[in-house]
Amino acid sequence: MTAETVLIPFNKLVASSQNVRKTGGEATADLVESIAAHGVLQNLLVIPGEKGKYAVVAGGRRFRAFAALVKDGRRNKTDPLPCVVKSAEEATGVSLAENVHREAMHPADEFEAFQTLIREGSSVEEVAARHGVTPAVVSRRLKLARVSPSLFQIFRDGGMTIDQLKAFTLTDDHERQERVWSGAQFEWQRSPERLRQALTSEKVDGANDRRVRFVGLDVYCEAGGRIEHDLFAPDHAGYLVDADILDRLVAAKLDQEAEAVRAEGWGWIETRAEPLGWHDEAKFGKIVDQLVPLAADQQAERDRLAEEQDRLYQENEGEADPPDEVSARIDQIDERIAELDDRRREFRPEEKAIAGAIVAIGHAGNGVIVTRGLVRPEDKKRLAALRRGDTAPGASSKPEFSARLIEDMSAHKTAAVRAVLMDRPDIALRGVVYALAVNALSGGWHFDYPTAFQIKTEKPDDTIQTFGAGMTVSPAWVAFEKRREKWRKALPEAMADWWGWILDQDTETLLDLLAFCTAATLNATTSQATSPSARVRQADQIAQAVGLDMADWWQPTEATYLGRVKKSLVIEAVAEAGPSTSTADLATMKRAALVAAAERRLAGTRWLPAYLRMKGKE
């Protein structure tokens, strides 16, 4: 039998303690607004109470929502509400039946219902007001209703969660939605986060992309860039649709940031949106910056301070507590020396002209990262040539001497430096330290910066014997070979016994042996009279350090020089030798006679061609 509905004024109704719903049951704002728009659509279940009133045993939320409307004046306390009257004995049973057996509407039905209201002509604002929700809530439900029908049905059938469905609202392209879902074969690929990533792969994440933080969303929008927002993530910055506009803005700002770096004098500048990774950086060579030397007055000041500090330490040695003024002065000196030593580092300008820098957006998008001193693979040979001292083809004037003569003279020079160096263990020790320091401390590019010492674990190169004309009778070669024989006789016959022998020697003997062995590695041979390499330049520095005078070791003869240069150079040599060497008759002589006469007149004069002269001895 169908229960009869009766209309009972609101002021005749009271809440009942027999309502089985004890937890929750509050009147939500959306329910209040829904009743305000549509009235109470579902009957209240009541039982007779005291003093002519009725107690509400089911429908408490609707009763409280109407009470809220009465309180704020939108309804009268005498307005009737639809009710079904039950007996007191039935109170608990009907209350339990209503709360247990009712089924909530499926969200899919709710979303489609909102969509139908819009199609029937209602606005989003009207629907929101009628159902007690915000316009944003209505817009989200409409967005969900517009997901691909096939995916919407999967959601309705329980094959997709509400959060997964929300992810698909990031695009209105149904084909793309379906393609992403079917392409996600594994469960982890179907997480809401993964689905969002797949659906926005062609867009730029405004919250996490470093380019967006670098340029700024406001600048992007001012340039005409569009943003699509995720309705279900109101705090998210959105997704940038016009990547080309963003890239143009990034390039312009990077180029602006690179101006200051470009002014530093690099050979090239490159800008990148992504920071340079270690794998990319490994493709480049590197140049190393160096501390800028102190100015002469600053270096003098530092030397004076260091001497003063040493003196103060010596004068107060053994004192447990030096006088306060001494301690204060030492602290002042420490601070000043630290200031002088805290100087900037700079790259060599000639290396900067080959190398370059990459200006990239920082990892967080805030500012830029500048990686300086990079050498492109195609420029590594140029850098190596620069460090060797090579010049570009055609940069030097035509040499006066043939390459073969230069080789011969440089071989004699090598032999002479060796002969002098083997008696200078102090310089030899420094040479070894220098060569080892280049190998160990030069920042990874020592292979491009050869030294004059060929210190290796293999036999030293003795090609000078084949280069130098008359080398086997050269005083330098003969002296060196005699010393070699001396050490061979001193060392045990079995090489296995050498280490024990060396351990037993005094320091003086070891330094003498070190000097000879170091001298044996020196190589100053070259075929270039101009633009000497770094190796040859260092050999000249060593020659100066040991006080080499080539006139002690070399004579101009037909074999070593006079028979291998132009007549004019032969006559010039005799003229340079001094007033006692007349040249008046040389110009008319045949070449053979000229060379013989010049050799006689130059004997004992200690004349040297410019190539063999040391600075300060011209």
Secondary structure, 3 states (H helix, E strand, C coil): CCCCEEEEEHHHEEECCCCCCCCCCCCCHHHHHHHHHHCCCCCEEEEECHHHCEEEEECHHHHHHHHHHHHCCCCCCCCEEEEEECCHHHHHHHHHHHHHHCCCCCHHHHHHHHHHHHHCCCCHHHHHHHCCCCHHHHHHHHHHHCCCHHHHHHHHCCCCCHHHHHHHHHCCCHHHHHHHHHHCCCHHHHCHHHHHHHHCCCCEECCCCHHHHHHCHHHHHHCCCCEECCCCCCCCCCEECCHHHHHHHHHHHHHHHHHHHHCCCCCEEEEECCCCCHHHHCCCEECCCEECCCCHHHHHHHHHHHHHHHHHHHHCCCCCCCCHHHHHHHHHHHHHHHHHHCCCEECCHHHHCCCEEEEEECCCCCCEEEEEEEECHHHHHHHHHHHHCCCCCCCCCCCCCCHHHHHHHHHHHHHHHHHHHCCCHHHHHHHHHHHHHHHHHCCCCHHHCCCCECCCCCCCCCCHHHHCCCHHHCHHHHHHHHHHHHHHHHCCCCHHHHHHHHHHCCHHHHHHHHHHHHHHHECCCCCCCCCCCHHHHHHHHHHHHCCCCHHHCCCCCCCCCHHHCCHHHHHHHHHHHCCCCCCCCHHHCCHHHHHHHHHHHHCCCCCCCHHHCCCCCC
